[in-house]
Amino acid sequence: MIKALIQTLSSIGFIGTGEEIADILWLASHFDKMESDEFEMIQNRPTVKKVPLKFESREEKLNSSQYNIPRKKLKQSSKPVRAELHPAEQKETIISDKNDIAFQTPGAPALSNKLSISRALRPLMRKVPSRVYQVLDEEETVRQSAETDNWLPKMRPESSRWLDIILVVEESMSTIVWEKTIMEFKALLERIGAFRNIQCYGICTEKKQIKLHMGIGHKAIKNITRNPKELIDTLKQRIILVVSDCSSKAWHDGRIAKMMSCWSNNAMCSIVQLLPYWSWDHTGLNRAEFVYLRATQAGTVNDSLKVEISYKSDKIVKKGFSVPIITLETASIHSWAKSLAGLGGICLPGVIFQLPTSDICLDQNLEEDELPKKSLSLEGKMKRFQANASPLAQQLACYLAGVPLTLPIMRLVQKVMLPKSEQIHLAEIFLSGLLKRNSNDLSIPSEKAKYDFTTGVREYLISMTLLSETVDVITKVTKKLGCFIDKQTGKTIDFKAILVNPSLVDRVSINEDSKTFASVAMDVLRRLGGHYTELSNQINSQIFGIYDFSEENRKINLNQRRHGYLNTLLKGWGTPKDRMTVGNRLSRMGDSRFDPANYYLPADKNMGFVTVPAGKFLMGSDEKNDSEAFKDEIPQRGVDLSDYQIARYPVTVVQYKFYAKETKLNLSANWKNFNTIDNHPVVYVSWNDAVQYCKWLTKEMVKNEINCLITLPNEAQWEKAARGPNGQIYSWGNNRIDPSKANYFDTDIYTTSPVGCFPDGASIYGTMDMIGNVWEWCNNWHDRNSYFDNQSVDYSTKESETSRVLRGGSWGNFAKFCRAANRLIDSQNSKDNYIGFRLLFSPKNGRQKK
């Protein structure tokens, strides 16, 4: 009966303590009986059949049919019955919905350090004299009676637990990842018996209006809105823990800070930060001042905490209300508990929030900061995610792009593909802004809610993932879920088996729950191309009864993917290794940047040549500005050059292949081994090879009525195109080289990369890959005179001199060798897998083809 009463009270939004419920029952027992007329009126209502509660005795239970045990066998048993101990079975969560995939996930604990946390909370497990309840003091009563002959009872305050605790849980999109952790933490607090009372409140911050309600979870959201002042305890014996990752908009605009400000005078309020400390700067806490806080005595409320020092400086911080920050780690909780108990003068990390200018009002919509709303583009979102997210989170996002998104499926992918990843990595994806919830109905349980990537993100992530890895994700997930069933044997067929033996598709049975996964599988098959496209049509026909991918649509999809890959390169999305992967795929599909009808030169009206205007520039290095300068770069001086046109990219593999085919040049085995991808810079070419290519291309241009001279640039022309007129150290300026700007040793690629995939490293004239990737031949001899006389263009051979100059550094060099002024000496006959070249275009008088 009491359990039914508690459930009824909970349904109307009242979650009382045991003491409060006892008071309700006591009050109800003292109501007068109903008057007879009222009783008759109630009797006239439609009757409801009541089922009397039947309390069976032990004998009746044994005789009942639900215990299928003969009575005689129990009597005949002569051995004493012993209670055996068994390990508790770990429950499994079954997720099933009409449109979801029904499967079981292991019920592993979300809070793994429960025992150590329980021990860390021991300083709070103490009792204090009650201010309300009293008990008979037997010893004092006896003493008083014996001494004074006064037989009156002597009372003393009853010992009671010191504190009660309230969990205030923010229920935002990202905190659903931590829902299980929060519930286990609440259960732990209840189990250790350190607190008088434990209650839970939820904060809904999805809209402008912030709502505080009793209880947590999708059902509690409908409860009545509460005023934050209801949580205030005038006795100052209450702990309020605000559990959040502090990433929602309500932290950035100060709404939650306003709510907490009314608790600072009368409570020990702390923030339980779900994210690790290194990510706090990226949350709404960055609006506050990070400080260290120290309690002066046991039970110090927030307003009485002493501010020790700012995290960032020794300066005095502004006035405001202070809030300690703890995490669900043993050391953090132990320090917090000792500080509350007044032991040791421990300093806690915390923040100082500025005092709000107005009182909080939950009955009206709070105005947001009047800041211009900027909607990030796909490029901006991905750059922000890649800059802030951990490598494991980025890898997990790529894996999730191949599956439909619900929390159980995300955890399953996490478990089978990245077993070392943790909740924080999944939370990073929720916090990235790349996900959206399909339904705004917060009453849907978080385990059943469906999510999807925002527009373009899924396609981008799939393009950044190796096809084999995407197939591996789908294979492992579909195998766990049993999506593809063999009609003949009833056994599960995994995705890879269908790829290896496409004839199996005729025997596959796909149920309603698995159609979403089958649709994703079809996308992967279409990416494979060839006969797998027909296989995807077969599965599509089996599920939906139609073929919706004709040859025309396949071409459209191919062009869309090619365009997406090209955007990834030109806009610098992803990591260098990601761009290299995408560039290699683009090469296999046909890199549209290069025109096969025009010697595979870049497909623009200038054939990929950019103009460097006439004028002086600073050549060489200044020791004061560049401490890594070598002697043969010094001194820095002004050099005057006329205008010229230089190639945007170094000569590519496909350009040189076309030349070899046209001239019937016999390419060596080493050349073929080092030059396997068409849009990479050609390597393993000597200075003589480069000069022969220039002569051939000049003749071809003249045949096509383009009167010009194609040569190698001299050192001055190369250096000005690379660094601009002001003598900057690198193409992009004087900021030191890093892996986002060039392919060098620290980029960890250790081979050539597709040309143009480091747009952040471009020069002011638009030339690409002049720093790193490959060393580039220049026309000069290597001697001091040629370095100071850079206007000469000389192809003649000197018997006494065979050394030529290379510029720019390569994929195998350290940073100091990749400066724009650095010079490398090598024989003009030398070839290696890090040596390439770039072209110079010099128009001559005469007709020029447009």
N, C-alpha and C positions, 0 to 999 in steps of 0.2 A: 504493500500500500504506500509506504513512504517513497519507494522508488517511482511509483506512478505519479505521486504528487510532485516530486522533483522534476520529472519529465514534463509535466503540465506547466509548471512554473517556468521552465526553460523555454518552452514553446512561445510564451508571451514576453520573453526577453528578460526574465528575472533569474539570475544565477546567484543564489544566496549561500551563505556559509551554513555549516551544521547548526551553529548557535541561532542564526536567524530563522531557520526552518523550525527549530524547536520552539522558538517564541511564537511563530505562526500557529503551530499546533496547540500550544497552551492557550492562546487567545481564542482559538476556535472552540476549545472545550468549555469556555466560560460564556459563550453566547446563550441567551435564553431560548427556550424551545419556541417553535413557531406557534402562532395562534391557530385555532382550529379552522377559521375561515381561510387563512392562507394555505393551510394544509389541504383543505378540500379543493382549493383552486389548483394546487399542484397535482392532486390526485386526478383531476379531470383532464390533465394533459395526456397526449398519446403515450401509452406505456412502452417502455423499452425492455425487452427480455433481458433479464439479468442471469448471469451464469454464476452460481455460488462457488466460492473458493473452497476447494476440498483439500484438506491436509491429511495425507495418507500416513499411516504408521509404517514403521520399517517392515512389519510382517505383510501389510497390504502391498507395499512396493515389491516385495519379493514375489508375491503371488500374481502381480500384474503381468499382462502379456508382453510389455516392452522389455522385461527381463526374461529372456528366453533361456532360463536355467532351471532344470528340474530341482524341486525342493529336496528330493531324496539324496541327490548328489552332494548337496551342501551338508546334509547331516552325516553322510558317510565319510566325509573328509576328516581324517584323523590328524593331519599335519597342521600345525599352527599357521594361521594366515599372516604373512609378512608384507609390509608395504615396501615395494621396490622403488628405487630411485631411478628415474630416466631423464636424460637431457631434454630440455624443452624443445619441441619441434618449432622450426622457424617457419612462420606463416608466409604465404606467398600472396601477392596482390594480383587479382585477376581483373584485367581491364577488358570490358566488352561493351560495345555499343553497336547500334545498327549500322553505322557508317565507319566504325573503328575496327581495328584488327584485334581479335581476342587472343590474348596470350598471357603467360605468367612470367613475372619477374621476381628474382630472388629477393626476399625481404631482409637484405643486409642492413645492419644498424647504420643510421646516418651520423650518429654521435658516437664515435668509436672510443672516446676517452671518458666514459661515464664514471668509472671507479675513481680515477684520479681527480675528476671534477668534484665528486662527492667528498673526497678527502680535503680538497682545497677549500670547501665551504665550511669546514669544521669550526673556524673561529666565530661563525655566526650562530652556532648551536649552543646557545646559552639562555638561561632564564633570568627574569627580573621580577621584582615584586609587582603584582597587579595593582592598577589604580582603581579597579572596579570591584573585584571579588576578594572576599576574605574567608579564612578558614580558622578553625579553633586552634589556638596555640596551647597544646596540652601542658607542656613544661611550665610555661609562664602562668597558666591558670592554677596549677598545683602549687607553685611557689607562692603566688599571691594568696591563695587560700590558707596555706600553712602559716604564713607570716602575719596576715591581717585578719584572719578568720572571716574573710569576705568571699563568699562562695559564688562569685559572678564569673562568667566565662571571659577569658582574655582572647581577643581575636588578633590575627596578623594577616597581612596581604598574602594572597595566594601566589605561589611561583608560577609564572606563565612564560611562554615563549616571548622573546624580546621583540621580534619584528614580524610584520606581514609583508607580502610582496605582490606586486601587480606587474604582469607582463603586458606591455602595450605594443602590439605587433603591427607593423605597417604592411598592408596587403596591396602591393603593387604588382606589376607584371613580372618584375625580376625576382621578387621575394618568394614567388611560388616554388622556385627551385629549392628554397630552404625550408619549405613547409614541414617536411618530415623531420628535419633537424630541430626545428622550433618545438614541435610537439614532443619529441624525445627529451628536449631540455626541460620543458614544462613538467613532464612526468618525473624527471629526475628530481626537480625541486620539491615535488609533492612527496616523493618517496623518502627523502632523507630526513624529514620531520624537523627541520630547523625553523620553520616559520609558522606563525599562528594561523595564517590564512593565505591562500594563493588564488588570485583571480586573473582572468585573461580579458583584455580589451583589444579590439581591432581598430585600425585607422584606414579608412578608404580614401585614397588620394588621387584616384584616376581622373576626377573632374575638378573644376575650379573650387567646388565646395568640399571642404575637408570634413569627414564624418568620423566621429568616435562612437563606437558601439560595443556592447558586451559580447564576449565570445569571439572566436576566430573561425574562419572557414567560409565557404560559399553560402551556407545557410544563415550564418550570423550576420551577414551583410544587411539582411532585411530587418534586423533588430532596430529598436528605437534609438535615435541619436542622443548621445549623452553629452552633458557639459563637462569639460575637463576639470572643473572645480570640484566635481563629485569625488575625485580621487584624492583630494587633499585630506590629510590626517592632522588635526590640530595638536595631537600628542607627539607628532614628529617621530613616529615609530613605523614608518612605511618606506619601503623601497619601491621605486618605479623604474622598471627596465624597459627602455624603448628599443625594441628589436627591429633592426632594419639594415639594409646595405647603403642607406643614405644617398641613393642615386636618383630618386624620383624628383619630379619638378617641385614638389612641395618642400624639399630640402633646399633647392636652389633659390626659390622665391621667398623662403623664410616662414612659411605657414606653420610647419612643424615646430620651428624654433619659438614662434609665438605661443603655441600650445604648451610647450615645455616651460615657458617662462612663469606660468602661474603655479608651477609645482616647486620652483626653486627655493621658496621661503620655508616650506613646511615638509619637504620630503628629500630623501636621498635618491635623486634621479640620476640615472646613468644610461648611456647608449651602449647597447650590445651590437657592435659592428660585425656584420657577417663576412665582410671582405677582409683580406689581410692588410696589414698596415701600409704596405708599399703602394696600394691603390687608393688610399684615402684622399690624396690630392686631386684625384679625378672625380670625386663625388661632390655632393652638396656641402660637405664639411669644409671645402676650400673657401667658402664665404666667411668662415669664422677664423679666429686666431688659435693656432695650435699651441698648447701650453702644457706645463706639468703642474698637477694639483696635489695638495697635501692636506689631510684631515688633521685638525688640531686635537680632537678627542673622539671618543666612540660615538657613533651615530651622528656625525656632523652632516647637516643639511647642505645643499648646494651653495647657498648664499654665504655660508661660513667657511667654505673651503679656501685655503690659502694658495694664491698663485705664486709658484716658485720662479719660473722662468719661461720664456717663449722658446718653442722648438728651434726657431730660426735665428734668434738673436738674444742679446742680453737686455734689450730695450724693454721699458715698462709697457705693458699692453693696455689697451683701452678698457674702460669699465664696461661691465656687462655681467651676464649670469653665466656661471661656469658649469660644465657638465663633463664628468669623467667618461672615458671610452674604454670598454673592455671587449675582448674577443672570446670566442668559445674555446680557448686554449687554457690548459691547466695553469700555467704560470700567470697568465693575465687574471684569471678568476681568483687565484690564491692571493695575489697582491691586492686585488679589490676587496676581498673578504677581510684581510688583515687591516686594511685601511679603515673599513667601516667599524671594525671592532676596536680601533684605536691602538693597534699594536705596531710599534716600531717607527712611526712617522714616515710611512712609505709614500713616495711620489707616484702618482698615476698620470698616464697620458690623458689629455682632455682638450676641450675647446672652450673658447670664450665667445658666446653669442652676444651681439649687441642687443640691448634692451629694446623691445618693440615700442613703437610710438603710440600705438593704440591697442585697446583690449581686443582679445580674440572674440569673434562672434561666429558661431556655427550655424546660425539660422539664416545667414545671408551668404551670397556668393562673394568670396574674397577676391579683390581685384589683383590680377597678376602684374608683374613688373611691366611697365610700358616700354618694352624693348622691341626693336624690329625683329620679326620672325624670319629667319633665314632657313629655307629648305635646302638641305645639302643635296647635291647631285649624286649620282651613283659613284662617280669618281671620287667625290669628297668623302662619301660614306666609307668606301673601301680603304682609302688612304688613312682615314681616322682609325678604322678598325685595325689595320695592319701596324699603325704606329703605336697603338695603346695595348692591343691584345697580346697575350703570351703566345709563344709558338704552338703549344698544345691546343689552345683555344682556336687558333687559326686553322690548324690541321683538323680539328673536330668540326669546324664550320664547313670545310670542304667535304668531309664525309657526310654530314647531315644534308648536303645539297642533293644527295642521291636518294633520299627517302622522304615519305610524308612525315610531317612533324607533329608529334604529340609527346608529352613528357615521358611516358613509358618507352616509346620508340627511341627517343633521344638517349635515354639512359642505356638502352640495349646497345645502340651503336657505340656509345662510350665504353661499354664493358667489353664488347667483342673486338673493337678496333683500337682503342686506346685505354687499356686496363690501368695504366699508371695515372691517368687523368683523374681529377677530383671534381667536386661540386662547383668549385670556384671557376673552373674552365667552362662549364656549361653556363654559369651565371654571367661570365664575360660576354657570351653570345647574346643573352637576353638584354644585357646592358648596352650592347653595341648600337642599337637602333636598326639592326638589319632584320629583326623579326617583327611581325605584327600578329595580333590575335584575330582570328577570323570572325569571332563573335564578341560583341561588347557586353554580352550578358554575363555579369560577374557571378551569377547564381550557378553557373555551370561549374562542376567540380574541376579543379585544376588538372587532375589526372585525365579527364576526358576532354578538356579544351583542346582545340586544334589551332595550330599556328602555321604561318607561311612566311617565307622571305619577302621583303619588299620588292618592288618591281625591278627586274634586271639582276638582282643579287644572286639568285639561284643559278642563272645562266653563267654569270661571271665566275662563280665558285666552281661550277662543273668544268668550265674551260680551263681553270687553273689546276685541276686534278688530273692525274694520269688516268687513262682509261682503265688500266688494269686495276687501279685502286678502287675506282667506282664500281667495277664489276665485283671486286672482292667484298665491298661493303654490302652490295645487294645480295650476293651469294650467301654470306654469313647471316644476314638478317632474315632473308626468306627461308633459309634452312631452319633457323630458330622458330620461325612462325609457321612453317609448313604451308607456304602459299601455293606451291605447285604440286599437285597430287597426281600420281600415276593412276589412271582409271583402271588399269588391269590388276595392279598389285596393291593399290591403296597406300603405297609408300610415297614419301616426299621425294620430289626431284629438285635438285638445287639448280640455280641459275646457270652455273658453269656447265653442267651436264647438257643443258639445252643448247648452249653455245657450241659445245663440241659435237653434239649430235642433233642437228636441227629437226630431224625426223621425229624426235620425241614430242614435239609440240602437238602432234595429232592425238597423242595419248594423254595430254595434260588436262586436268580439271582445275578450273580456277573458281573458287567460291566468291560470293559477294564481298566478303570482308577483305579479300586479297586483290581486288581490282585496282586499288590505288597503287600497290606495289607493282602490279603488272604494267601499269601505265608508265611508271618510272623505268621499269626494265626495257620497255619499248624505246624510250628515249635513248638509252645506252646502246641498244642494238642499232638504231639509226646512226649513231655516231660511228659505229664500226664500219658502216657502209657495205658495199658489195652485196653478196647474197644474204647478209644479215638483215638488210633492209626488207627483203621479201619475208624473212622470218618475222620481223616486227609487224608486217602487214597481216601475217597469219594469226598472230596472237591478238592483234587489234580486231581482226574479223571475228575471232572466237568470243571476245569479250563484248564488243559493241555491234558486231554484225556488219561492219562496213570496212572498206579499204579507204583510208583518208590520206594516204601518202603516195601520191602519184609521182612520176618522174619530174614533173614540173615543180611540185612542192619540195621534192628533195633538192632540186637546184636552188630553190629559194632558201631552204634551210642551210645549204652549203654556203651561199653568199652571206647569209646572216652571221654564220659562225666565223667566216673569213673576216667580215667587217668587225666583229667583236674582238678577234685576235689582234687585228691591226690596231684597233683603238687601245688595247692593252699595252702594246708596244709603244705607240706614239705618245700616249699620255702617262706612261710610267707607272701603271697600276701594278700592285703586288710587289713581291721581293724580286731581286735580280734573278734568282733561280726560277721563280715563277714565270717571269718574262722570257727567260731563255726557253723554258718548256713550251710556252705559247708560240714563241717565234719559230721553234723547230716544227711545231704542228702546222703553222702557217706556211712554212716552206714546202711541206709535203702536199698541202692543198693547192699551192701555187700562190706565191707572194705577189699581190697585185701592185706593189710599189714599182715593179720592174717590168719593162715593156719588151716582150719577146720579139716584136717586129722591129725593134730599134736597138739591137745588140744587147738587150737586157739592161740598158741604161735605165735610170729612174724614169718613171712614166709621168713626166711633166714637160711643159713647153721648153724649158731650159735644159732638158735631159739630165737633171740632177746637179747642174753646176750653179753655184751661188757666187754673187759678185762681191769682191772685196774692194772697197773704194780706194782711190789714190790718197796718198798722204804719208806723213811720217808716223812711225810707231817706235816704241822702245824695244830694242832687241837685246838679248842677253840678260844676265842676272846682276842684281845689286846685292852684295853681301849683307848689307844692313837690313834689307827687307826679306832676304831669303837665305837663311843660315845653312841650307843644304846645297847651295850652289857649288858647282865644280869649277876648277880653274879655267877650263876651255870655254866656259860660258861668260867669263868676265873680261872686260868691263861691260856694263850696260851702256848703250848708246842709242842715239836716234838714227833710224834708217828711213830714207824716203823711197817709196815705191809707187809706180803707176798702178792704175786699177787692173785687176785680173779676175779670172773666174776659176774657182777650184771646186772639185767634186764634193758633194755633201757627205757621201759615204766613201769608204775605201772600196776598191774593186772587189766584187763578190765572186764566190765560187761559180755561180751560174754564168756570169759575164766571161770568166776565163774559160769555162767549158765550151761556150759558144765559139770563142776565138780558137781554141784547140781543134774543134770540129771543122771550122772553116779553113784552117791552115793545115789540117791533117797532122797536127802536132802529136807526137807520141808521148803521152804523159806517163811518168814513172809510177811504180807501185807505191812508193812513199807518198807521192803527190796524191794519189787516189785514197790512201789511208787517212791522210790529214784533211782532205777536202770532201766530206761526205754530205754536207748540208748546204743547199744552194744559196741561202741568204746570209751565210756567214762570210766574213772577209776571206779572200783567197790567201793561202799561206804556202810555204815551201816554194817560193819563187825568188830567184836571184835578181840583182840589179839589172843584169843583162836581159833576163826574161821580161822584166817590167818594161824595159826600153823597147823590146821587140813588140810587145803588146801595144805600146803607144804608137809606134810606127804603123802597125797594121790598122789600128782604129783611125789614124789620121787619113790613110788611103781610103778607107771605107766611107769616111765623112765626105771626102772630096768627090767620090763616086756619086754620092747622094746630094751633090751641089751645096755642100756646107764647107766653105773654104776656111780651114782652120788648121791649127797645129796642136796636137795632143802630146804633152810631155809630162815628165815628173816635175813637181814644184822644187824650186831651190829652197835652201834653208830659210831665207828671209820670208819668202812667200808662204811657206808652210807655217812658220812661227807666228806671223801676223794673223793668218786665218785661224790659228789655234787660240791665241791669247788676246787679240784685239790691240788697239793702239796704245793702251796705257801700261803695258808691260806686266799684266797680272800673272800670277804664278801658274794658274790653271785656266782652262777654257771658261769656267763659270765665275772666276774671281780669285781672291786670295785665301778663301776658306779652304782648309785642308781637305784633301781627297777622302771620300768615304765610299762604301760599297753601293750607295744609291746613285752615284754619279759616273762610275766607270768600272770596267772589268779589269781588275788588277788582282794581286795575290790575295789580299784580304777579302775579296768578294767571294772567295771559296768556289768559284766555278772551275778553275784550273783547265780551261780550254777556251777557244774562241766563242763568242756569242753572236747572235743575229745582229746585223748592223742596225743602228738606230734605236736600240732598246734601252738606252740611257738618256732620255730626253733632258733630264736635269743636268747633264754634263755637256750640253751643247754650247758652242761658242756664240758670241753676239752676232755673228754673220750667218748662223744656222748650220755650221759644219758639225758633224756628229762623229763620235768615236775617235777624236784626235788625241784623247788621253786614254791610255790602256787599250785593251783588245789585241792589237798587233802593232809592232814597230813598222814604220812606213819609210820606204826608200826616198831619199832626196837626191837631186841631181848633182850635188856638189861632191868634189873631192874632199877628203878630210885633211885640210891643212889650214893654218891660220889665215893665209892670204884669201882663200876661197870663202872663209867665214866672214871676212870684212868686205869682200867684193861679191855681193850676192846678186848682182844684176846679170851676171854671165850665165848663159845656158850652153853647156858644152857636153856633147856626146862623145868627143874624141877620147881615145885611149892613150894614156901615157905609160910607157913601158916601165918607168920607175915607180909609178904610183898605181895601186889597184884598190885602195881603201875608199869606201863611200860612207856617207852619213845616213843614219836612220834616226827618226824622231818619234816621240809620243809614248814610249813604254808599251808593255804588253800585259797579257793575262797572267804571266808568271813573274812579274816584277813587283818589288816593294814600292812603297809610296814615293820615296825620294827620287826614284828613277822614272817616275811618270809625270814629272813637271814639264811644262811646255818648252822650257829653255834647255832641257837636258839633251845631250848629243851622244849617240852610240856609233862606234867605228866598227866596220866589218868589211870583208872582202866583197868585191862586186860579184863574185861567183858564189857567194855563200847562200845557202838555203836552209830554212828551218821552219818548225811548226809555229813560230811566233812572228814571222816576217811576212809583211804584205806591202801594198803600195796604194797611192791615191793619185788621181789624174789632175792635170792643169789644162784648161781650155784657153787657147789664144786665138781669137778670130783674126783672119787676114782680109785684106781688101778684096771684094768680089761678092758674088751672089751668095746669100746665106739662106738656107731653108728654114722656114718658120714652122 
